[in-house]
Amino acid sequence: MIVRPASEGDVLALLSLEREAFGATAWSEVSIRAELSGVPATRQVVVAEADGAVLGYAVLLVVAGTADVLRVVVATGHRGRGIGRSLMSELMSEAKRRGCPAVLLEVEADNEAAGGLYARAGFSVIDRRGGYYGPGRDALIMSCTLSAGRPPAATVSPVRDLTYPPVVLAVKAAFKALDLRLRMRGTEHIPAFGGAVLAVNHISYIDFIISGYAALPSNRWVRFMAKKELFDHRVSGPIMRSLHHIEVDRGSGLASYATALDYLRAGQVIGIFPEATISRSFELKEFKSGVVRMAAEAGVPVVPVILWGTQRLYTKDHPRDFSRGKTVLVTVGQPFAPPSGANLVAETGRLKAEMARLLDETIRSYPEMPAGAWWLPASYGGSAPTLQEAKELDSQEMRSRAAARVAQRRAAS
Ligand SMILES: CC(C)(COP(=O)(O)OP(=O)(O)OC[C@H]1O[C@@H](n2cnc3c(N)ncnc32)[C@H](O)[C@@H]1OP(=O)(O)O)[C@@H](O)C(=O)NCCC(=O)NCCS
């Protein structure tokens, strides 16, 4: 007996096994074909075959880093011989190959054979859904945690990451030296597998380091969209390039947008600041719609990430302060997938409202809120500029930069 990937030629055999096992509730030929067409993007379908006959099959769904066993079926005359166990073991290996931290499934509470099979494969019951299959027929939700370990590079990252590991070590050492009290919540929302856009609020120059750090528990390395100047710089340029961050040339945004889409489609995590530049008020300013547009176009989720406290270390209009013992909070919210053809304005508004809610929650849970502090928004009793004042300061900055560019051009000609 061998276990191999299913193909088009197996559809009728799968249909007949389905009907034998599930009768009226069996999947139709159309739905079996639909499952097969999801391979490899979101599905894996395997069959057990002996002497040219298909004796069983199993289906795994993997979306946004979550693996789900949808089916395991063995032909009635061949049960109890270890075929179910072999199929399950293939699905578990596949989930591991794709970097999933755990596998979930749903099973009818009195399906003893399936319950036994799953328990034997390492699953345990984590919840119960009363009457899910009809009156008196409960469903059990079972889960199995896979051993930790970085997902194989081939399935997650098509690029070589030689610089990232030493940079992560350096960042960890810096956090220690600063006695940085970094508290992260919700990092499990960052998918362990597949493309995703992290939408991060922007209050300091170190935000990309901290939000990148929040993806490490999911074994992900984030590629940030960052301004061209950082890539042109003698010191930061080579680092930015070797970390595979994406260069944003404000003069030709289309190229960087296309690169980011390619990255997302290749299963990478992209980090973006939807406010584009640092918010001087430390509250959320206007959002660009690029985040939602990109996620909808690539068919990946947006994950809201809120940072608080980073502005105390290094931000606009204030001297750096790397004194020890500061608290930095990170809150990662629930991912949401904007549908393709989504109303960009409405979905961006929805993202902003959710990030505003998380920001408020995070500010209120910060251990310090001293009245009049420069790093606290005016609306929380601090002395930071209001959103309106900050907008005026941003416009002044733009005007003086434009004037400086004109003066430079005149001097050059
Ligand atoms: C569930 C099913 C796939 C098991 O397949 P199988 O090939 O018979 O299972 P295996 O022989 O590999 O047995 C593996 C383990 O499952 C458990 N198991 C299998 N049949 C069992 C039964 N009738 N009662 C209790 N436990 C059972 C045992 O723990 C067994 O391990 P062991 O042999 O070391 O004791 C099979 O019974 C089936 O196709 N059922 C109908 C479809 C279904 O309900 N699928 C699950 C929902 S999609």
The ligand as an SDF file (V2000), in Angstrom:
LIG
                    3D

 48 50  0  0  0  0  0  0  0  0999 V2000
  -12.0830    6.6800   10.7420 C   0  0  0  0  0  0  0  0  0  0  0  0
  -11.4410    5.8000    9.7140 C   0  0  0  0  0  0  0  0  0  0  0  0
  -10.8290    6.6840    8.6440 C   0  0  0  0  0  0  0  0  0  0  0  0
  -10.3060    4.9740   10.3960 C   0  0  0  0  0  0  0  0  0  0  0  0
   -9.5520    4.3310    9.3810 O   0  0  0  0  0  0  0  0  0  0  0  0
   -8.8500    2.9150    9.6150 P   0  0  0  0  0  0  0  0  0  0  0  0
   -7.9830    2.6450    8.4540 O   0  0  0  0  0  0  0  0  0  0  0  0
   -9.8390    1.9290    9.9570 O   0  0  0  0  0  0  0  0  0  0  0  0
   -7.9620    3.2240   10.8990 O   0  0  0  0  0  0  0  0  0  0  0  0
   -6.6200    2.4590   11.3030 P   0  0  0  0  0  0  0  0  0  0  0  0
   -6.7430    1.0230   11.0290 O   0  0  0  0  0  0  0  0  0  0  0  0
   -5.4630    3.1710   10.6980 O   0  0  0  0  0  0  0  0  0  0  0  0
   -6.6090    2.6960   12.8550 O   0  0  0  0  0  0  0  0  0  0  0  0
   -5.8770    3.7340   13.4550 C   0  0  0  0  0  0  0  0  0  0  0  0
   -6.3830    3.9470   14.8760 C   0  0  0  0  0  0  0  0  0  0  0  0
   -7.7380    4.4240   14.8440 O   0  0  0  0  0  0  0  0  0  0  0  0
   -8.4470    3.8580   15.9500 C   0  0  0  0  0  0  0  0  0  0  0  0
   -9.5810    3.1050   15.4140 N   0  0  0  0  0  0  0  0  0  0  0  0
   -9.7440    2.6090   14.1850 C   0  0  0  0  0  0  0  0  0  0  0  0
  -10.9570    1.9850   14.0940 N   0  0  0  0  0  0  0  0  0  0  0  0
  -11.5180    2.0890   15.3050 C   0  0  0  0  0  0  0  0  0  0  0  0
  -12.7620    1.6780   15.8360 C   0  0  0  0  0  0  0  0  0  0  0  0
  -13.6580    1.0160   15.1170 N   0  0  0  0  0  0  0  0  0  0  0  0
  -13.0280    2.0040   17.1250 N   0  0  0  0  0  0  0  0  0  0  0  0
  -12.1500    2.6630   17.8700 C   0  0  0  0  0  0  0  0  0  0  0  0
  -10.9450    3.0700   17.4200 N   0  0  0  0  0  0  0  0  0  0  0  0
  -10.6510    2.8010   16.1570 C   0  0  0  0  0  0  0  0  0  0  0  0
   -7.4880    3.0000   16.7140 C   0  0  0  0  0  0  0  0  0  0  0  0
   -6.9250    3.7770   17.7570 O   0  0  0  0  0  0  0  0  0  0  0  0
   -6.4380    2.6980   15.6710 C   0  0  0  0  0  0  0  0  0  0  0  0
   -5.1930    2.5440   16.2550 O   0  0  0  0  0  0  0  0  0  0  0  0
   -4.7030    1.0240   16.6870 P   0  0  0  0  0  0  0  0  0  0  0  0
   -4.8840    0.1960   15.5030 O   0  0  0  0  0  0  0  0  0  0  0  0
   -3.3010    1.2240   17.0710 O   0  0  0  0  0  0  0  0  0  0  0  0
   -5.6090    0.6340   17.7450 O   0  0  0  0  0  0  0  0  0  0  0  0
  -12.4590    4.7930    9.1140 C   0  0  0  0  0  0  0  0  0  0  0  0
  -13.1190    4.1500   10.1520 O   0  0  0  0  0  0  0  0  0  0  0  0
  -13.4950    5.4410    8.2060 C   0  0  0  0  0  0  0  0  0  0  0  0
  -13.2830    5.5950    7.0030 O   0  0  0  0  0  0  0  0  0  0  0  0
  -14.6310    5.8320    8.7680 N   0  0  0  0  0  0  0  0  0  0  0  0
  -15.7180    6.4270    7.9570 C   0  0  0  0  0  0  0  0  0  0  0  0
  -15.3620    7.8520    7.5300 C   0  0  0  0  0  0  0  0  0  0  0  0
  -15.2050    8.7980    8.7160 C   0  0  0  0  0  0  0  0  0  0  0  0
  -16.0210    8.8290    9.6060 O   0  0  0  0  0  0  0  0  0  0  0  0
  -14.1340    9.6220    8.6830 N   0  0  0  0  0  0  0  0  0  0  0  0
  -13.8790   10.5830    9.7240 C   0  0  0  0  0  0  0  0  0  0  0  0
  -14.5500   11.8990    9.4470 C   0  0  0  0  0  0  0  0  0  0  0  0
  -14.0460   12.6700    7.9670 S   0  0  0  0  0  0  0  0  0  0  0  0
  1  2  1  0
  2  3  1  0
  2  4  1  0
  2 36  1  0
  4  5  1  0
  5  6  1  0
  6  7  2  0
  6  8  1  0
  6  9  1  0
  9 10  1  0
 10 11  2  0
 10 12  1  0
 10 13  1  0
 13 14  1  0
 14 15  1  0
 15 16  1  0
 15 30  1  0
 16 17  1  0
 17 18  1  0
 17 28  1  0
 18 19  1  0
 18 27  1  0
 19 20  2  0
 20 21  1  0
 21 22  1  0
 21 27  2  0
 22 23  1  0
 22 24  2  0
 24 25  1  0
 25 26  2  0
 26 27  1  0
 28 29  1  0
 28 30  1  0
 30 31  1  0
 31 32  1  0
 32 33  2  0
 32 34  1  0
 32 35  1  0
 36 37  1  0
 36 38  1  0
 38 39  2  0
 38 40  1  0
 40 41  1  0
 41 42  1  0
 42 43  1  0
 43 44  2  0
 43 45  1  0
 45 46  1  0
 46 47  1  0
 47 48  1  0
M  END
$$$$
